[in-house]
Amino acid sequence: MKKTICLSFLLLINISAFAQEIVNSIPLELKKSSTVFQIANPEKNTVTLFVRDSLKIRAINLNEKMQIADSVSAQRPNIKTYTNIIGYNKSNGSTRLFWSSTNYEAIFSQLFNTNSRETLTKEYKLVLKNEKVIQKFSQDENFYLLTVVKNSNIFKLYVFDSEGNYTEKMITAEGFHFFTSDYKKSDLYTAFAESLLPFEAPFSLQNITVENQTSLIDAAKKRKCYFNGKQLVITLDTNIDFTQVILIDLQSFTASEKMIKKQYLVGDRKFLNSNSFYFDNKLYQLKTSSGIIYFTIKDLEDNILKEYFANSTKPITFKNSEFHEQGGSLRAKRTLASSPLFILKANSLFLGLSCYKTGPNTFITFGGVSELKQSADQTTINEFGYTEDIVFSTSMEDFTSSSNRRVVKTEGLFDTSGNRIKGKLVPLASDKIGTFFDKNNTISAQTLFKLDTYYLGYYDNKTKEYIFRKFAD
């Protein structure tokens, strides 16, 4: 009897750990051509849900209980000219969406005023003949479009304000130390023009939002940026020996550079791997060979704050979980037996690490991912709008392990000084969301965003309702 009670108690704990709360459901009928996305407002704990089809776009303001506060609809702009939604900004409590042509030279804005139930529009013409767009950023009253100027060391920033006007800012990186991955001296434009396919395209720059948990898929990119409204931090890890950090002040529109060395490893450079993650004003670096791993925490003056090392005879001591491998040709997640096997497999993939704040501590994921293998599943992803040109909040892929990628990873928990905290890891929202996806693989039109905690929205085809569930760390 006692054994039965004990087992039941443990089962209840396990269920509770992965439970999720249905917050609300709203009546919403979606057409086959519809896509759904959202803009979250963590300060007010509200969200604006956008429903778009081939003819119209509807903005639905939801309160903190995910109930409809108000809404407004408008015609979508010329579908032949304006193909993508690229960003947004705020104006006196209203939301302005920015659409663009494929080359970004034609921009169209729609200001959705749910109080007056009006939509104000404006068109812009940009001249980008000698520029390449590398990223877009949205925060509060400003929307930013970042480009690099051809054959130069110049960034160009287009800043769209709350009134719908824009200015151009030239930011020079003259005198900075740009190199290609094979150590050839280059300029800024060439550093971004370098192809890192099949994982990373030329002129790509992965935007990281550290308030949300970042997947290894995003963290394994060699060119990343971190935006907080006052500063833009760009990290380039294309070179195996250092991380180049470019800090752009978004008030003075000036740039500075930091060169942070990576641990030296003996061996053929072709078989070495490295990457970094910028978090809490520190740089977390990972470097591997087929048999060695170095994990280093540094400040931006290149000072070592904490360092960990493992090889074939010294096991990894900075982890709190098993070594896991999943995806690709594997039908189920499996555990790797040893540190050397994990190091070997991670080094052979696209290496990365990601950091996430949980309470006062830092949760870090280490590992590697493969390139995406195209399949019939990609058609479904496009149908539900996951490939919208802008990610307005949390990427769905951060919480789903695609069977078309192979992922090798382990996790660790660290204090503010970089010391590993012993003990088992408590399930995070990402674990619970992943479990929900595993058991509910037929839901559609998903949105995922973070307010006081994580919210998952999805469409129920039977009831014609859009349902919101809440997941907490």
Secondary structure by P-SEA (a helix, b strand, c coil): caaaaaaaaaaaaaaaaacccccbbbbbbbcccbbbbbcccccccbbbbbbbcccbbbbbbbccccccccbbbbbbcccccccccccccccccbbbbbbbcccccbbbbbbbbccccbbbbbbbbbbccccccccccccccbbbbbbbcccccbbbbbbbccccbbbbbbbbbccccccccccccccaaaaaaccccccccccbbbbbccccccccccccccbbbbbcccbbbbbbcccccbbbbbbbcccccbbbbbbbbccccccccccccccccccccbbbbbbbcccbbbbbbbcccccccbbbbbcccccccccccccccccccccbbbbbccaaaaaaaaaacccbbbbbbcccbbbbbbbccccccccaaaaaaaaaccccccccccccccccccccbbbbbbbbbbccccccccccccccaaaaaaaaaaacccccbbbbbbccbbbbbbbcccccbbbbbbbcc
